[in-house]
Amino acid sequence: MPSTKRKRHKTNRRNRRPNKRWIAGVKTVSTFPPPGLFTKDAPTIAKSLASKKVSPKGPQSGTRMLNYFINRAGKKLSRSRLAVLERAKSLLSKRIRQKNSSRPRRIP
């Protein structure tokens, strides 16, 4: 009696196409940036994303939102706009470092 098992088709890892549009499926409700915020200058973006009104969980949440926006825009983002957004990201991270350095350290 012949075997009725099907042969599995082996896929080569190089032949598989990675999903490049992963960011399109992400939904977020953690931050609430005002409309048109990402079209403004870097200090304004950083200040707004660090505020409790926009980022209730703190400036780290604002940094994640900015990163999300940059990834979502992808190749459609102009170099000049990307430079402004990267500057805003560095201003936000500077603010986070200042906030963390002013806190007294807990010794376990």
PyMOL commands that set and color helices and strands:
alter all, ss='L'
color gray80, all
select helices_A, chain A and resi 22-25+37-39+42-50+59-76+79-102
alter helices_A, ss='H'
color red, helices_A
deselect
rebuild
show_as cartoon
